[in-house]
Amino acid sequence: MPYTDTVLHEIQRFADIMPLGVPHAVTQDTEFQGYHIPKGTTVFPLLHSVLHDPDQFQDPSYFQPERLLDAGGAFRRSPAFLPFSAGICLNKGKSKYQLTHTVYKTRRRACPGEALARAELFLYQRWLLPRFSPTSPLPSAALHLQPRDSGFGKQPPAFQLILQPLEHFRPKDSPHPDSPPPVA
C-alpha cells in the first residue's frame, strides 16, 4: 500500500492542475521577505513553484513515485506537497520554505473536500489496478505526460487507454464480475 500512496501523491504533484492555487485574502498587515502586504490583499499561492521546486523534489519535471519512499520502502510525505491546501499564513521573518514547511503544519488551511478526494482517488486506484491491466495503443516513448497550460490551470494530455481485464477477474460462470478467483 505505500507504493499506492506514492503514486497518488506523485500524480497530483506532477499534474499540478491548479498551479496558481485558489486566491486567499491576507487577514492582517504582514511583512514578508521585505514586502509589506496590507490586510485584505488578495494573494495567489503559487503551488507550481513548490510542487516543482528542485530543492524539494529532485528532477521535478519527471514522474518518479519512488521519490516519496524512504529507505525502508515506507511512504514519506513531503512537507512541500500542497495540491489541496495552501493556507496563506504569512509570518514575519520567514523564508518561503520556512513558510511552506512550518506554517502549514501549525496553522494549515485545507480544502474541505480533501479527505473525500483522497479517499476517492485511493479507492478508485485500489479497485481498478488489481482488475485491469492499463496499456496504450502507442509505444511508451510516444506518450507525453506533461500537462498543458490552460488559463489558470493545467490539463492532462489526452491519450487513449486500453483496460484489459486481468484473467482472475474475468467473469466466467460467476454471476458477479468482481468474484474472487477460485481457491485451488
Phi, psi and chi 1 to 4 in degrees:
 res  aa     phi    psi   chi1   chi2   chi3   chi4
   1 MET       -  -26.8  -64.6  -92.3 -126.8      -
   2 PRO   -59.4  -37.0  -21.5   29.6      -      -
   3 TYR   -68.1  -33.3 -161.9   73.4      -      -
   4 THR   -59.0  -46.8  -60.6      -      -      -
   5 ASP   -62.0  -41.8  -80.7  -23.6      -      -
   6 THR   -64.8  -40.4   64.0      -      -      -
   7 VAL   -64.0  -45.7  168.5      -      -      -
   8 LEU   -62.0  -43.6  -71.4  174.0      -      -
   9 HIS   -65.5  -41.7  -80.4   75.3      -      -
  10 GLU   -68.9  -35.6 -176.5   68.2   -4.0      -
  11 ILE   -59.8  -47.2  -72.4  169.7      -      -
  12 GLN   -66.4  -39.2  -67.0  169.2   65.1      -
  13 ARG   -66.8  -47.1 -174.7 -155.4   65.6   78.9
  14 PHE   -68.1  -43.6 -175.9   79.0      -      -
  15 ALA   -67.2  -40.6      -      -      -      -
  16 ASP    48.6   54.3 -172.6   20.6      -      -
  17 ILE   -71.0  -18.2   60.0  170.9      -      -
  18 MET  -125.9   72.8  -73.9  -68.0  -67.9      -
  19 PRO   -61.8  -25.9   16.9  -24.7      -      -
  20 LEU   -91.1   -6.6  -71.5  178.2      -      -
  21 GLY    67.1 -164.9      -      -      -      -
  22 VAL  -105.6  136.3  177.8      -      -      -
  23 PRO   -62.0  143.6   14.0  -19.4      -      -
  24 HIS  -127.8  163.4  -68.4   69.8      -      -
  25 ALA  -113.4  137.5      -      -      -      -
  26 VAL   -71.7  131.3  177.9      -      -      -
  27 THR   -91.1   -9.6   58.2      -      -      -
  28 GLN  -154.1  156.1   61.5 -172.8   21.4      -
  29 ASP   -55.2  134.1  -75.6   -5.9      -      -
  30 THR  -138.8  142.0  -56.2      -      -      -
  31 GLU  -105.2  126.4  -66.4  -66.8  -34.4      -
  32 PHE  -139.0  118.5  179.0   64.4      -      -
  33 GLN    48.4   44.4  -65.2 -174.7  -11.3      -
  34 GLY    84.1    0.6      -      -      -      -
  35 TYR  -108.6  141.6  -66.6   94.4      -      -
  36 HIS   -93.3  126.6  174.7   74.5      -      -
  37 ILE  -117.9  109.6  -55.4  171.4      -      -
  38 PRO   -70.1  151.9   -6.4   15.5      -      -
  39 LYS   -54.3  138.2  176.5 -179.1  178.8  176.9
  40 GLY    90.1   -8.1      -      -      -      -
  41 THR   -66.6  135.0  -60.1      -      -      -
  42 THR   -81.5  129.1  -59.4      -      -      -
  43 VAL  -125.1  146.9  -66.8      -      -      -
  44 PHE  -111.0  118.2  -73.0   82.9      -      -
  45 PRO   -71.2  122.2   23.4  -28.8      -      -
  46 LEU   -83.3   80.5  -61.9  175.4      -      -
  47 LEU   -59.5  -34.2  -63.8 -179.5      -      -
  48 HIS   -57.8  -39.2  179.2   82.0      -      -
  49 SER   -65.5  -25.6   67.5      -      -      -
  50 VAL   -89.8  -46.6  177.5      -      -      -
  51 LEU   -67.9  -19.1  -64.8  173.8      -      -
  52 HIS  -121.9   28.3  -68.9  -89.1      -      -
  53 ASP   -83.1  119.5 -176.8  -11.8      -      -
  54 PRO   -64.8  -19.2   14.1  -20.6      -      -
  55 ASP   -73.2  -22.5  -67.9  -23.5      -      -
  56 GLN  -102.3  -33.8  -57.3  -61.3  -42.9      -
  57 PHE  -133.0  111.3  -59.0  100.8      -      -
  58 GLN   -62.6  135.3 -175.3  178.1    3.1      -
  59 ASP    49.2   61.9  -63.8  -36.4      -      -
  60 PRO   -64.5  -17.7   23.5  -31.4      -      -
  61 SER   -83.8    2.3   59.6      -      -      -
  62 TYR  -111.7  144.9  -67.9   97.6      -      -
  63 PHE   -82.9  110.3 -178.1   80.0      -      -
  64 GLN  -139.6   86.8  -61.6  172.2  -16.5      -
  65 PRO   -58.4  -28.2  -20.6   29.7      -      -
  66 GLU   -61.5  -21.1  -62.4   79.2   14.1      -
  67 ARG   -61.9  -19.4   75.8  174.8   82.8 -125.2
  68 LEU  -101.3   14.0  -61.3  172.0      -      -
  69 LEU  -105.3  140.1  -67.4  173.7      -      -
  70 ASP   -83.6 -177.4   65.6   13.5      -      -
  71 ALA   -61.4  -27.1      -      -      -      -
  72 GLY   -89.2    2.6      -      -      -      -
  73 GLY    85.3    9.8      -      -      -      -
  74 ALA   -89.7  150.3      -      -      -      -
  75 PHE   -64.4  134.3  172.7   65.6      -      -
  76 ARG  -126.6  105.4  176.4 -176.1   47.4   86.9
  77 ARG   -72.7  132.4 -176.0  178.2  174.8  133.5
  78 SER   -84.4  135.0  169.0      -      -      -
  79 PRO   -66.9  -14.8   15.6  -21.0      -      -
  80 ALA   -88.3    2.3      -      -      -      -
  81 PHE   -84.0  108.4  177.9   76.4      -      -
  82 LEU  -134.3   41.0  -57.5  168.7      -      -
  83 PRO   -69.7  -27.1   27.1  -34.4      -      -
  84 PHE   -98.2  -25.5  -73.8  103.7      -      -
  85 SER  -137.7  130.8   38.5      -      -      -
  86 ALA  -146.0   72.5      -      -      -      -
  87 GLY   -63.3  130.2      -      -      -      -
  88 ILE   -93.7   95.1  -57.5  -57.4      -      -
  89 CYS  -122.1   88.8  -57.1      -      -      -
  90 LEU   -85.7  128.0  -58.3  177.1      -      -
  91 ASN  -117.5  147.1  -73.4   -6.9      -      -
  92 LYS   -62.3  139.1  -66.1  179.1 -178.3  173.2
  93 GLY    76.9    4.7      -      -      -      -
  94 LYS   -91.9  138.4  -62.3  -74.9 -174.6 -178.0
  95 SER   -78.8  171.1   74.6      -      -      -
  96 LYS   -62.7  -32.2   64.4  179.9  177.6  177.8
  97 TYR   -84.1  -31.1  -63.3  116.4      -      -
  98 GLN   -62.6  -39.1  -72.3  171.9  -39.9      -
  99 LEU   -58.9  -51.2 -112.9  147.1      -      -
 100 THR   -61.0  -43.4  -58.5      -      -      -
 101 HIS   -87.1  -29.8  -69.9   88.9      -      -
 102 THR  -103.7  -45.5   61.0      -      -      -
 103 VAL   -66.8  -40.3  176.2      -      -      -
 104 TYR   -65.9  -27.6  -70.4  121.2      -      -
 105 LYS   -71.8  -33.7  -70.4  179.9 -175.9  175.7
 106 THR   -98.4  -35.4   56.9      -      -      -
 107 ARG  -129.4   47.6  -65.1  173.9   51.3 -161.4
 108 ARG   -73.4  137.2 -176.7  174.2  177.1 -135.8
 109 ARG  -105.7  130.7  -64.7  179.3 -175.3  170.6
 110 ALA  -123.5  154.6      -      -      -      -
 111 CYS   -64.4  130.2  169.5      -      -      -
 112 PRO   -63.8  -21.8   10.5  -15.9      -      -
 113 GLY   -96.6    8.8      -      -      -      -
 114 GLU   -59.2  -48.0  179.2  177.0   -6.3      -
 115 ALA   -61.8  -43.3      -      -      -      -
 116 LEU   -65.1  -44.5  177.5   62.1      -      -
 117 ALA   -61.9  -43.9      -      -      -      -
 118 ARG   -62.4  -44.0  -74.0 -172.6 -168.0  -79.2
 119 ALA   -63.4  -42.6      -      -      -      -
 120 GLU   -63.1  -46.4  -69.3  -71.9  -31.8      -
 121 LEU   -60.5  -43.7  -71.1  168.5      -      -
 122 PHE   -63.8  -49.6 -178.7   81.0      -      -
 123 LEU   -64.6  -39.7  -69.4  172.5      -      -
 124 TYR   -61.2  -47.7 -177.2   71.2      -      -
 125 GLN   -66.8  -41.3 -177.8 -178.7    4.6      -
 126 ARG   -70.0  -24.6  -68.8  -62.3  -63.9  162.3
 127 TRP   -82.8  -42.9 -178.2   88.8      -      -
 128 LEU   -73.0  -51.3 -169.8   68.2      -      -
 129 LEU   -65.8  -33.5  -67.4 -179.7      -      -
 130 PRO   -72.5  -15.5  -17.0   27.4      -      -
 131 ARG  -101.4  -24.0  -70.1  166.0  175.1   76.8
 132 PHE  -134.1  151.2  -63.4   94.3      -      -
 133 SER  -106.6  109.4  174.8      -      -      -
 134 PRO   -79.1  131.4   23.5  -25.9      -      -
 135 THR  -139.0  167.7   59.0      -      -      -
 136 SER  -119.7  146.5  171.4      -      -      -
 137 PRO   -71.0  -13.7   21.3  -27.9      -      -
 138 LEU   -97.8  153.2  -59.4  174.5      -      -
 139 PRO   -65.8  151.0   16.7  -23.1      -      -
 140 SER   -58.6  -31.5   59.3      -      -      -
 141 ALA   -65.7  -22.3      -      -      -      -
 142 ALA   -87.5   -8.3      -      -      -      -
 143 LEU   -85.2  132.8  -63.9  175.7      -      -
 144 HIS  -115.6  117.6  -59.8  -74.3      -      -
 145 LEU   -93.4  -12.4  -60.7  177.5      -      -
 146 GLN   -62.0  125.4  -70.3  -68.0  -23.9      -
 147 PRO   -64.5  152.4  -16.1   27.4      -      -
 148 ARG   -94.7  141.3  -65.9  178.0  -62.5  140.7
 149 ASP   -68.2  139.7  -70.5  -29.2      -      -
 150 SER  -149.6   86.5  172.2      -      -      -
 151 GLY    66.8 -123.1      -      -      -      -
 152 PHE   -85.5   -9.0  -74.3  106.9      -      -
 153 GLY  -123.8 -171.2      -      -      -      -
 154 LYS  -130.4  148.7  -69.1 -173.4  177.5 -178.7
 155 GLN  -115.0  131.9  -68.1  179.7  -29.5      -
 156 PRO   -63.0  146.1  -17.4   27.6      -      -
 157 PRO   -67.5  148.1   22.4  -29.8      -      -
 158 ALA   -81.0  137.3      -      -      -      -
 159 PHE  -158.2  160.6   57.8   88.6      -      -
 160 GLN   -84.6  145.3  -67.4 -179.4  -23.3      -
 161 LEU  -133.4  133.2 -178.9   67.4      -      -
 162 ILE  -108.7  124.3  -60.5  168.5      -      -
 163 LEU  -104.5  101.5  -66.8  174.7      -      -
 164 GLN   -91.1  120.2 -176.6   67.7   36.4      -
 165 PRO   -60.3  138.1  -19.9   30.0      -      -
 166 LEU   -75.1  147.9  -65.9  175.3      -      -
 167 GLU   -52.8  -46.6 -159.5   59.2   41.2      -
 168 HIS   -74.4   -5.1   63.4  -83.8      -      -
 169 PHE  -112.6    4.6  -84.6  103.1      -      -
 170 ARG   -75.0  131.4  -73.6 -166.9 -178.2  153.0
 171 PRO   -69.7  129.0   20.4  -25.8      -      -
 172 LYS  -109.6  -97.3  -66.1 -175.7  178.1  150.2
 173 ASP   -98.5    9.0  -65.4  -25.2      -      -
 174 SER   -79.5  139.1  169.5      -      -      -
 175 PRO   -71.8  -18.2   24.8  -30.4      -      -
 176 HIS  -122.1  128.5  -59.5  -72.3      -      -
 177 PRO   -65.3  -17.8   17.1  -23.6      -      -
 178 ASP   -94.7   10.5  -71.6  -20.6      -      -
 179 SER   -62.1  141.0  -62.2      -      -      -
 180 PRO   -67.6  161.5   21.7  -28.5      -      -
 181 PRO   -64.5  152.9   20.2  -27.3      -      -
 182 PRO   -64.9  145.5   14.8  -21.2      -      -
 183 VAL   -83.6  129.4  177.7      -      -      -
 184 ALA   -82.7      -      -      -      -      -
